[in-house]
Amino acid sequence: MNEPRPLTRLDALRFARRVVEQQAVRQLALIDRWIADEERREAERRQGGQRRPPAPQWLIQYGLNRMNIDMVHDGDCWAAKKSGRCRPVVREQAIEALRQQVPACPHCRPDTALGLID
C-alpha cells in the first residue's frame, strides 16, 4: 500500500523555502502598500500647499462681542495670531479703520507700514 515516506532533509528544505517565499511575497506587498500610502499623503501635502490662499496683509481685531473693532494689525503680527479675534481685510479697509481712530497695534505698527505715519 501507500505508506507515507519519511520526510527527508531535502523535502524539509524545499518546504522551508516555499514558506519563506510566501512570507516574503506578503511582506513585499505590505511594504508596497505603505509606499503607495506615503506617496498619496505627500501628493496631498503638495496640493494643500499649492491651494492654500495667501496670508492676509492686514487684519482687524474685533472685541469680545464681535461688533467693536479693537485694533488694526499687520498680517503677520504675533499679537494678532495670539488673540484669535482677527479677520483679514484689504488695504483700503485697514486705512479707513485707522482714519476712524481705531488704534494701531503697538507691536507691528500697521499705520507706519501703510504710510499714515512717518
N, CA, C and O atoms as CSV, one atom per row, in Angstrom:
chain,resi,resn,atom,element,x,y,z
A,1,MET,N,N,0.821,-1.175,0.000
A,1,MET,CA,C,0.000,0.000,0.000
A,1,MET,C,C,0.868,1.242,0.000
A,1,MET,O,O,2.098,1.191,-0.024
A,2,ASN,N,N,0.147,2.381,0.029
A,2,ASN,CA,C,0.870,3.635,0.015
A,2,ASN,C,C,1.143,4.102,1.443
A,2,ASN,O,O,0.288,4.692,2.104
A,3,GLU,N,N,2.298,3.832,1.867
A,3,GLU,CA,C,2.692,4.327,3.176
A,3,GLU,C,C,3.398,5.659,2.990
A,3,GLU,O,O,4.196,5.817,2.067
A,4,PRO,N,N,3.108,6.619,3.865
A,4,PRO,CA,C,3.822,7.882,3.723
A,4,PRO,C,C,5.311,7.658,3.967
A,4,PRO,O,O,5.733,7.030,4.938
A,5,ARG,N,N,6.064,8.197,3.049
A,5,ARG,CA,C,7.507,8.039,3.207
A,5,ARG,C,C,8.015,9.060,4.208
A,5,ARG,O,O,7.398,10.113,4.370
A,6,PRO,N,N,9.081,8.790,4.859
A,6,PRO,CA,C,9.605,9.730,5.839
A,6,PRO,C,C,10.106,11.003,5.151
A,6,PRO,O,O,10.605,10.970,4.026
A,7,LEU,N,N,9.958,12.118,5.860
A,7,LEU,CA,C,10.386,13.421,5.348
A,7,LEU,C,C,11.905,13.478,5.339
A,7,LEU,O,O,12.565,13.323,6.367
A,8,THR,N,N,12.430,13.704,4.158
A,8,THR,CA,C,13.886,13.786,4.056
A,8,THR,C,C,14.330,15.218,4.334
A,8,THR,O,O,13.525,16.149,4.374
A,9,ARG,N,N,15.614,15.358,4.521
A,9,ARG,CA,C,16.185,16.689,4.764
A,9,ARG,C,C,15.943,17.577,3.545
A,9,ARG,O,O,15.675,18.767,3.710
A,10,LEU,N,N,16.028,17.051,2.358
A,10,LEU,CA,C,15.794,17.818,1.135
A,10,LEU,C,C,14.342,18.285,1.062
A,10,LEU,O,O,14.076,19.425,0.683
A,11,ASP,N,N,13.398,17.406,1.426
A,11,ASP,CA,C,11.979,17.801,1.436
A,11,ASP,C,C,11.731,18.928,2.447
A,11,ASP,O,O,10.994,19.871,2.159
A,12,ALA,N,N,12.337,18.830,3.612
A,12,ALA,CA,C,12.176,19.861,4.636
A,12,ALA,C,C,12.738,21.193,4.157
A,12,ALA,O,O,12.135,22.239,4.397
A,13,LEU,N,N,13.865,21.171,3.494
A,13,LEU,CA,C,14.460,22.416,2.986
A,13,LEU,C,C,13.591,23.044,1.903
A,13,LEU,O,O,13.427,24.263,1.858
A,14,ARG,N,N,13.031,22.196,1.021
A,14,ARG,CA,C,12.141,22.738,-0.029
A,14,ARG,C,C,10.878,23.340,0.587
A,14,ARG,O,O,10.404,24.387,0.146
A,15,PHE,N,N,10.335,22.672,1.611
A,15,PHE,CA,C,9.162,23.206,2.306
A,15,PHE,C,C,9.494,24.549,2.963
A,15,PHE,O,O,8.724,25.502,2.852
A,16,ALA,N,N,10.624,24.622,3.637
A,16,ALA,CA,C,11.043,25.862,4.291
A,16,ALA,C,C,11.216,26.981,3.275
A,16,ALA,O,O,10.868,28.129,3.553
A,17,ARG,N,N,11.752,26.659,2.098
A,17,ARG,CA,C,11.920,27.667,1.048
A,17,ARG,C,C,10.575,28.216,0.598
A,17,ARG,O,O,10.423,29.425,0.424
A,18,ARG,N,N,9.579,27.319,0.404
A,18,ARG,CA,C,8.246,27.770,-0.022
A,18,ARG,C,C,7.604,28.674,1.039
A,18,ARG,O,O,6.980,29.680,0.701
A,19,VAL,N,N,7.753,28.324,2.294
A,19,VAL,CA,C,7.191,29.135,3.378
A,19,VAL,C,C,7.828,30.514,3.392
A,19,VAL,O,O,7.130,31.525,3.469
A,20,VAL,N,N,9.150,30.558,3.319
A,20,VAL,CA,C,9.854,31.841,3.335
A,20,VAL,C,C,9.478,32.670,2.116
A,20,VAL,O,O,9.324,33.887,2.217
A,21,GLU,N,N,9.329,32.025,0.969
A,21,GLU,CA,C,8.949,32.741,-0.252
A,21,GLU,C,C,7.555,33.348,-0.110
A,21,GLU,O,O,7.345,34.496,-0.502
A,22,GLN,N,N,6.599,32.598,0.444
A,22,GLN,CA,C,5.251,33.117,0.639
A,22,GLN,C,C,5.251,34.282,1.619
A,22,GLN,O,O,4.565,35.280,1.393
A,23,GLN,N,N,6.012,34.168,2.707
A,23,GLN,CA,C,6.089,35.257,3.675
A,23,GLN,C,C,6.737,36.496,3.058
A,23,GLN,O,O,6.310,37.619,3.325
A,24,ALA,N,N,7.756,36.295,2.241
A,24,ALA,CA,C,8.431,37.432,1.605
A,24,ALA,C,C,7.488,38.143,0.649
A,24,ALA,O,O,7.472,39.372,0.587
A,25,VAL,N,N,6.705,37.376,-0.096
A,25,VAL,CA,C,5.747,37.981,-1.029
A,25,VAL,C,C,4.726,38.819,-0.255
A,25,VAL,O,O,4.398,39.932,-0.665
A,26,ARG,N,N,4.226,38.286,0.860
A,26,ARG,CA,C,3.265,39.042,1.671
A,26,ARG,C,C,3.894,40.301,2.246
A,26,ARG,O,O,3.274,41.365,2.235
A,27,GLN,N,N,5.098,40.191,2.741
A,27,GLN,CA,C,5.762,41.358,3.324
A,27,GLN,C,C,6.062,42.416,2.270
A,27,GLN,O,O,5.925,43.611,2.534
A,28,LEU,N,N,6.471,41.986,1.074
A,28,LEU,CA,C,6.716,42.950,-0.002
A,28,LEU,C,C,5.422,43.656,-0.408
A,28,LEU,O,O,5.430,44.856,-0.685
A,29,ALA,N,N,4.320,42.920,-0.445
A,29,ALA,CA,C,3.030,43.536,-0.767
A,29,ALA,C,C,2.652,44.557,0.302
A,29,ALA,O,O,2.135,45.627,-0.019
A,30,LEU,N,N,2.902,44.236,1.555
A,30,LEU,CA,C,2.610,45.163,2.643
A,30,LEU,C,C,3.466,46.428,2.519
A,30,LEU,O,O,2.955,47.538,2.665
A,31,ILE,N,N,4.741,46.267,2.255
A,31,ILE,CA,C,5.638,47.417,2.096
A,31,ILE,C,C,5.232,48.245,0.884
A,31,ILE,O,O,5.297,49.474,0.932
A,32,ASP,N,N,4.817,47.606,-0.194
A,32,ASP,CA,C,4.352,48.348,-1.373
A,32,ASP,C,C,3.117,49.179,-1.042
A,32,ASP,O,O,2.986,50.303,-1.526
A,33,ARG,N,N,2.207,48.644,-0.223
A,33,ARG,CA,C,1.037,49.415,0.207
A,33,ARG,C,C,1.459,50.615,1.034
A,33,ARG,O,O,0.922,51.709,0.862
A,34,TRP,N,N,2.422,50.418,1.934
A,34,TRP,CA,C,2.906,51.527,2.749
A,34,TRP,C,C,3.515,52.611,1.877
A,34,TRP,O,O,3.292,53.799,2.107
A,35,ILE,N,N,4.284,52.202,0.877
A,35,ILE,CA,C,4.901,53.174,-0.038
A,35,ILE,C,C,3.823,53.943,-0.788
A,35,ILE,O,O,3.907,55.166,-0.907
A,36,ALA,N,N,2.815,53.248,-1.294
A,36,ALA,CA,C,1.734,53.908,-2.038
A,36,ALA,C,C,0.974,54.885,-1.132
A,36,ALA,O,O,0.625,55.984,-1.561
A,37,ASP,N,N,0.722,54.490,0.111
A,37,ASP,CA,C,0.035,55.384,1.053
A,37,ASP,C,C,0.858,56.638,1.317
A,37,ASP,O,O,0.318,57.744,1.347
A,38,GLU,N,N,2.155,56.470,1.507
A,38,GLU,CA,C,3.014,57.624,1.783
A,38,GLU,C,C,3.113,58.540,0.565
A,38,GLU,O,O,3.122,59.763,0.709
A,39,GLU,N,N,3.186,57.957,-0.634
A,39,GLU,CA,C,3.202,58.778,-1.856
A,39,GLU,C,C,1.912,59.568,-1.994
A,39,GLU,O,O,1.934,60.726,-2.412
A,40,ARG,N,N,0.779,58.948,-1.643
A,40,ARG,CA,C,-0.512,59.647,-1.705
A,40,ARG,C,C,-0.542,60.804,-0.705
A,40,ARG,O,O,-1.004,61.899,-1.027
A,41,ARG,N,N,-0.043,60.555,0.517
A,41,ARG,CA,C,-0.013,61.621,1.526
A,41,ARG,C,C,0.890,62.778,1.089
A,41,ARG,O,O,0.549,63.945,1.282
A,42,GLU,N,N,2.030,62.451,0.507
A,42,GLU,CA,C,2.937,63.504,0.020
A,42,GLU,C,C,2.268,64.337,-1.072
A,42,GLU,O,O,2.390,65.562,-1.089
A,43,ALA,N,N,1.565,63.670,-1.979
A,43,ALA,CA,C,0.861,64.399,-3.042
A,43,ALA,C,C,-0.216,65.302,-2.445
A,43,ALA,O,O,-0.394,66.431,-2.902
A,44,GLU,N,N,-0.937,64.821,-1.431
A,44,GLU,CA,C,-1.959,65.646,-0.777
A,44,GLU,C,C,-1.330,66.849,-0.092
A,44,GLU,O,O,-1.890,67.945,-0.138
A,45,ARG,N,N,-0.168,66.664,0.546
A,45,ARG,CA,C,0.512,67.794,1.194
A,45,ARG,C,C,0.919,68.839,0.168
A,45,ARG,O,O,0.746,70.037,0.394
A,46,ARG,N,N,1.459,68.389,-0.958
A,46,ARG,CA,C,1.867,69.337,-2.008
A,46,ARG,C,C,0.661,70.091,-2.549
A,46,ARG,O,O,0.718,71.309,-2.723
A,47,GLN,N,N,-0.428,69.379,-2.816
A,47,GLN,CA,C,-1.633,70.038,-3.321
A,47,GLN,C,C,-2.200,71.007,-2.302
A,47,GLN,O,O,-2.661,72.089,-2.666
A,48,GLY,N,N,-2.173,70.634,-1.022
A,48,GLY,CA,C,-2.671,71.522,0.024
A,48,GLY,C,C,-1.862,72.809,0.085
A,48,GLY,O,O,-2.422,73.893,0.251
A,49,GLY,N,N,-0.548,72.690,-0.048
A,49,GLY,CA,C,0.300,73.880,-0.032
A,49,GLY,C,C,0.059,74.778,-1.230
A,49,GLY,O,O,0.111,76.002,-1.112
A,50,GLN,N,N,-0.206,74.178,-2.382
A,50,GLN,CA,C,-0.457,74.960,-3.595
A,50,GLN,C,C,-1.828,75.627,-3.551
A,50,GLN,O,O,-2.001,76.719,-4.093
A,51,ARG,N,N,-2.794,74.988,-2.918
A,51,ARG,CA,C,-4.159,75.528,-2.875
A,51,ARG,C,C,-4.390,76.509,-1.737
A,51,ARG,O,O,-5.388,77.230,-1.728
A,52,ARG,N,N,-3.473,76.541,-0.779
A,52,ARG,CA,C,-3.646,77.412,0.381
A,52,ARG,C,C,-3.667,78.869,-0.068
A,52,ARG,O,O,-2.797,79.296,-0.827
A,53,PRO,N,N,-4.639,79.623,0.388
A,53,PRO,CA,C,-4.683,81.038,-0.006
A,53,PRO,C,C,-3.515,81.793,0.639
A,53,PRO,O,O,-3.000,81.381,1.678
A,54,PRO,N,N,-3.107,82.888,0.020
A,54,PRO,CA,C,-2.005,83.657,0.610
A,54,PRO,C,C,-2.425,84.255,1.950
A,54,PRO,O,O,-3.603,84.516,2.193
A,55,ALA,N,N,-1.443,84.462,2.800
A,55,ALA,CA,C,-1.724,85.061,4.111
A,55,ALA,C,C,-2.208,86.495,3.909
A,55,ALA,O,O,-1.724,87.183,3.010
A,56,PRO,N,N,-3.152,86.958,4.728
A,56,PRO,CA,C,-3.651,88.328,4.568
A,56,PRO,C,C,-2.571,89.343,4.937
A,56,PRO,O,O,-1.728,89.085,5.798
A,57,GLN,N,N,-2.609,90.491,4.278
A,57,GLN,CA,C,-1.639,91.534,4.580
A,57,GLN,C,C,-2.066,92.363,5.784
A,57,GLN,O,O,-1.221,92.889,6.509
A,58,TRP,N,N,-3.368,92.482,5.999
A,58,TRP,CA,C,-3.875,93.330,7.085
A,58,TRP,C,C,-4.972,92.593,7.825
A,58,TRP,O,O,-5.733,91.827,7.233
A,59,LEU,N,N,-5.047,92.829,9.115
A,59,LEU,CA,C,-6.058,92.189,9.955
A,59,LEU,C,C,-6.733,93.228,10.830
A,59,LEU,O,O,-6.113,94.205,11.252
A,60,ILE,N,N,-8.004,93.006,11.096
A,60,ILE,CA,C,-8.730,93.834,12.051
A,60,ILE,C,C,-9.145,92.929,13.205
A,60,ILE,O,O,-9.757,91.879,13.009
A,61,GLN,N,N,-8.797,93.362,14.406
A,61,GLN,CA,C,-9.140,92.611,15.606
A,61,GLN,C,C,-10.437,93.145,16.173
A,61,GLN,O,O,-10.584,94.343,16.415
A,62,TYR,N,N,-11.380,92.230,16.379
A,62,TYR,CA,C,-12.684,92.599,16.911
A,62,TYR,C,C,-12.725,92.373,18.413
A,62,TYR,O,O,-11.945,91.592,18.958
A,63,GLY,N,N,-13.644,93.066,19.075
A,63,GLY,CA,C,-13.803,92.937,20.517
A,63,GLY,C,C,-14.448,91.622,20.895
A,63,GLY,O,O,-14.743,90.784,20.043
A,64,LEU,N,N,-14.659,91.462,22.169
A,64,LEU,CA,C,-15.242,90.220,22.655
A,64,LEU,C,C,-16.666,90.011,22.157
A,64,LEU,O,O,-17.114,88.874,22.010
A,65,ASN,N,N,-17.382,91.111,21.895
A,65,ASN,CA,C,-18.752,90.979,21.402
A,65,ASN,C,C,-18.815,90.846,19.884
A,65,ASN,O,O,-19.902,90.767,19.312
A,66,ARG,N,N,-17.662,90.822,19.235
A,66,ARG,CA,C,-17.534,90.652,17.774
A,66,ARG,C,C,-18.144,91.796,16.967
A,66,ARG,O,O,-18.316,91.676,15.754
A,67,MET,N,N,-18.467,92.891,17.626
A,67,MET,CA,C,-19.031,94.039,16.924
A,67,MET,C,C,-18.035,95.190,16.883
A,67,MET,O,O,-17.851,95.813,15.837
A,68,ASN,N,N,-17.393,95.476,18.009
A,68,ASN,CA,C,-16.465,96.598,18.097
A,68,ASN,C,C,-15.116,96.223,17.488
A,68,ASN,O,O,-14.631,95.103,17.651
A,69,ILE,N,N,-14.531,97.174,16.791
A,69,ILE,CA,C,-13.196,96.967,16.246
A,69,ILE,C,C,-12.202,97.460,17.292
A,69,ILE,O,O,-12.248,98.616,17.711
A,70,ASP,N,N,-11.298,96.566,17.709
A,70,ASP,CA,C,-10.332,96.905,18.757
A,70,ASP,C,C,-9.020,97.447,18.213
A,70,ASP,O,O,-8.449,98.381,18.775
A,71,MET,N,N,-8.536,96.852,17.101
A,71,MET,CA,C,-7.193,97.204,16.675
A,71,MET,C,C,-6.966,96.773,15.232
A,71,MET,O,O,-7.628,95.867,14.725
A,72,VAL,N,N,-6.011,97.444,14.579
A,72,VAL,CA,C,-5.584,97.081,13.227
A,72,VAL,C,C,-4.186,96.472,13.347
A,72,VAL,O,O,-3.330,96.988,14.065
A,73,HIS,N,N,-3.970,95.356,12.627
A,73,HIS,CA,C,-2.693,94.642,12.680
A,73,HIS,C,C,-2.133,94.433,11.282
A,73,HIS,O,O,-2.863,94.422,10.291
A,74,ASP,N,N,-0.815,94.268,11.233
A,74,ASP,CA,C,-0.138,93.776,10.045
A,74,ASP,C,C,-0.479,92.288,9.918
A,74,ASP,O,O,-0.785,91.652,10.926
A,75,GLY,N,N,-0.436,91.722,8.726
A,75,GLY,CA,C,-0.865,90.344,8.513
A,75,GLY,C,C,-0.070,89.291,9.254
A,75,GLY,O,O,-0.599,88.223,9.562
A,76,ASP,N,N,1.194,89.570,9.548
A,76,ASP,CA,C,2.000,88.557,10.227
A,76,ASP,C,C,2.330,88.935,11.671
A,76,ASP,O,O,3.349,88.499,12.206
A,77,CYS,N,N,1.494,89.726,12.293
A,77,CYS,CA,C,1.711,90.165,13.682
A,77,CYS,C,C,1.464,88.997,14.643
A,77,CYS,O,O,0.441,88.317,14.561
A,78,TRP,N,N,2.403,88.782,15.539
A,78,TRP,CA,C,2.259,87.686,16.504
A,78,TRP,C,C,1.116,87.949,17.484
A,78,TRP,O,O,0.462,87.010,17.938
A,79,ALA,N,N,0.878,89.192,17.804
A,79,ALA,CA,C,-0.193,89.518,18.753
A,79,ALA,C,C,-1.568,89.225,18.139
A,79,ALA,O,O,-2.485,88.798,18.841
A,80,ALA,N,N,-1.704,89.451,16.847
A,80,ALA,CA,C,-2.979,89.178,16.179
A,80,ALA,C,C,-3.246,87.678,16.148
A,80,ALA,O,O,-4.375,87.237,16.362
A,81,LYS,N,N,-2.204,86.900,15.882
A,81,LYS,CA,C,-2.381,85.445,15.845
A,81,LYS,C,C,-2.732,84.911,17.219
A,81,LYS,O,O,-3.486,83.946,17.348
A,82,LYS,N,N,-2.187,85.534,18.232
A,82,LYS,CA,C,-2.433,85.088,19.596
A,82,LYS,C,C,-3.850,85.416,20.057
A,82,LYS,O,O,-4.426,84.677,20.856
A,83,SER,N,N,-4.418,86.514,19.563
A,83,SER,CA,C,-5.725,86.941,20.044
A,83,SER,C,C,-6.847,86.035,19.543
A,83,SER,O,O,-7.787,85.751,20.286
A,84,GLY,N,N,-6.762,85.586,18.311
A,84,GLY,CA,C,-7.803,84.717,17.764
A,84,GLY,C,C,-9.091,85.434,17.406
A,84,GLY,O,O,-10.092,84.781,17.111
A,85,ARG,N,N,-9.091,86.766,17.425
A,85,ARG,CA,C,-10.318,87.521,17.134
A,85,ARG,C,C,-10.132,88.404,15.915
A,85,ARG,O,O,-10.794,89.436,15.801
A,86,CYS,N,N,-9.262,88.032,15.015
A,86,CYS,CA,C,-8.959,88.877,13.851
A,86,CYS,C,C,-9.572,88.309,12.583
A,86,CYS,O,O,-9.768,87.103,12.434
A,87,ARG,N,N,-9.863,89.232,11.678
A,87,ARG,CA,C,-10.355,88.857,10.348
A,87,ARG,C,C,-9.532,89.593,9.308
A,87,ARG,O,O,-9.134,90.737,9.530
A,88,PRO,N,N,-9.271,88.953,8.171
A,88,PRO,CA,C,-8.478,89.622,7.131
A,88,PRO,C,C,-9.270,90.742,6.465
A,88,PRO,O,O,-10.485,90.651,6.292
A,89,VAL,N,N,-8.549,91.802,6.095
A,89,VAL,CA,C,-9.151,92.917,5.370
A,89,VAL,C,C,-8.189,93.356,4.276
A,89,VAL,O,O,-7.009,93.006,4.295
A,90,VAL,N,N,-8.705,94.125,3.325
A,90,VAL,CA,C,-7.861,94.683,2.270
A,90,VAL,C,C,-7.244,95.987,2.767
A,90,VAL,O,O,-7.653,96.529,3.794
A,91,ARG,N,N,-6.285,96.467,2.046
A,91,ARG,CA,C,-5.531,97.659,2.442
A,91,ARG,C,C,-6.447,98.854,2.703
A,91,ARG,O,O,-6.275,99.566,3.692
A,92,GLU,N,N,-7.411,99.071,1.826
A,92,GLU,CA,C,-8.300,100.223,1.966
A,92,GLU,C,C,-9.111,100.159,3.263
A,92,GLU,O,O,-9.336,101.183,3.908
A,93,GLN,N,N,-9.546,98.962,3.640
A,93,GLN,CA,C,-10.303,98.815,4.878
A,93,GLN,C,C,-9.424,99.093,6.095
A,93,GLN,O,O,-9.885,99.688,7.069
A,94,ALA,N,N,-8.186,98.676,6.044
A,94,ALA,CA,C,-7.265,98.938,7.156
A,94,ALA,C,C,-7.005,100.431,7.287
A,94,ALA,O,O,-6.996,100.967,8.395
A,95,ILE,N,N,-6.792,101.109,6.151
A,95,ILE,CA,C,-6.561,102.559,6.174
A,95,ILE,C,C,-7.788,103.280,6.717
A,95,ILE,O,O,-7.664,104.186,7.541
A,96,GLU,N,N,-8.965,102.885,6.260
A,96,GLU,CA,C,-10.198,103.523,6.721
A,96,GLU,C,C,-10.396,103.336,8.217
A,96,GLU,O,O,-10.813,104.267,8.907
A,97,ALA,N,N,-10.104,102.149,8.725
A,97,ALA,CA,C,-10.244,101.917,10.161
A,97,ALA,C,C,-9.285,102.801,10.947
A,97,ALA,O,O,-9.659,103.355,11.981
A,98,LEU,N,N,-8.053,102.938,10.468
A,98,LEU,CA,C,-7.090,103.796,11.166
A,98,LEU,C,C,-7.512,105.265,11.110
A,98,LEU,O,O,-7.296,106.009,12.067
A,99,ARG,N,N,-8.105,105.679,10.006
A,99,ARG,CA,C,-8.583,107.069,9.895
A,99,ARG,C,C,-9.772,107.323,10.811
A,99,ARG,O,O,-10.027,108.460,11.207
A,100,GLN,N,N,-10.498,106.259,11.144
A,100,GLN,CA,C,-11.635,106.403,12.062
A,100,GLN,C,C,-11.202,106.188,13.519
A,100,GLN,O,O,-12.013,105.828,14.372
A,101,GLN,N,N,-9.933,106.412,13.780
A,101,GLN,CA,C,-9.371,106.388,15.128
A,101,GLN,C,C,-9.331,105.003,15.777
A,101,GLN,O,O,-9.275,104.897,17.002
A,102,VAL,N,N,-9.358,103.957,14.978
A,102,VAL,CA,C,-9.130,102.625,15.541
A,102,VAL,C,C,-7.638,102.523,15.827
A,102,VAL,O,O,-6.832,102.822,14.947
A,103,PRO,N,N,-7.247,102.112,17.023
A,103,PRO,CA,C,-5.819,102.100,17.348
A,103,PRO,C,C,-5.043,101.079,16.515
A,103,PRO,O,O,-5.547,100.013,16.162
A,104,ALA,N,N,-3.808,101.447,16.219
A,104,ALA,CA,C,-2.893,100.541,15.523
A,104,ALA,C,C,-2.186,99.683,16.568
A,104,ALA,O,O,-1.943,100.133,17.687
A,105,CYS,N,N,-1.864,98.479,16.208
A,105,CYS,CA,C,-1.147,97.577,17.116
A,105,CYS,C,C,0.219,98.179,17.439
A,105,CYS,O,O,0.944,98.584,16.530
A,106,PRO,N,N,0.575,98.244,18.708
A,106,PRO,CA,C,1.875,98.821,19.068
A,106,PRO,C,C,3.055,97.910,18.727
A,106,PRO,O,O,4.204,98.351,18.759
A,107,HIS,N,N,2.783,96.651,18.402
A,107,HIS,CA,C,3.859,95.704,18.106
A,107,HIS,C,C,4.235,95.698,16.629
A,107,HIS,O,O,5.419,95.714,16.290
A,108,CYS,N,N,3.241,95.676,15.754
A,108,CYS,CA,C,3.539,95.586,14.319
A,108,CYS,C,C,3.445,96.929,13.598
A,108,CYS,O,O,3.916,97.046,12.467
A,109,ARG,N,N,2.857,97.929,14.218
A,109,ARG,CA,C,2.754,99.298,13.688
A,109,ARG,C,C,2.236,99.335,12.239
A,109,ARG,O,O,2.974,99.738,11.340
A,110,PRO,N,N,0.988,98.925,11.997
A,110,PRO,CA,C,0.460,98.949,10.636
A,110,PRO,C,C,0.286,100.369,10.087
A,110,PRO,O,O,0.301,100.573,8.873
A,111,ASP,N,N,0.122,101.343,10.976
A,111,ASP,CA,C,-0.025,102.717,10.499
A,111,ASP,C,C,1.247,103.184,9.800
A,111,ASP,O,O,1.175,103.916,8.813
A,112,THR,N,N,2.408,102.770,10.298
A,112,THR,CA,C,3.663,103.101,9.650
A,112,THR,C,C,3.806,102.348,8.330
A,112,THR,O,O,4.220,102.921,7.322
A,113,ALA,N,N,3.460,101.053,8.343
A,113,ALA,CA,C,3.563,100.243,7.128
A,113,ALA,C,C,2.612,100.739,6.039
A,113,ALA,O,O,2.919,100.639,4.851
A,114,LEU,N,N,1.475,101.264,6.438
A,114,LEU,CA,C,0.504,101.797,5.463
A,114,LEU,C,C,0.849,103.205,5.003
A,114,LEU,O,O,0.202,103.732,4.099
A,115,GLY,N,N,1.846,103.816,5.603
A,115,GLY,CA,C,2.276,105.142,5.191
A,115,GLY,C,C,1.489,106.269,5.804
A,115,GLY,O,O,1.547,107.393,5.306
A,116,LEU,N,N,0.740,106.007,6.888
A,116,LEU,CA,C,-0.047,107.063,7.518
A,116,LEU,C,C,0.784,107.854,8.517
A,116,LEU,O,O,0.481,109.012,8.803
A,117,ILE,N,N,1.830,107.233,9.046
A,117,ILE,CA,C,2.737,107.911,9.991
A,117,ILE,C,C,4.157,107.662,9.517
A,117,ILE,O,O,4.511,106.545,9.138
A,118,ASP,N,N,4.960,108.704,9.541
A,118,ASP,CA,C,6.360,108.551,9.101
A,118,ASP,C,C,7.254,108.117,10.228
A,118,ASP,O,O,8.456,107.943,10.030
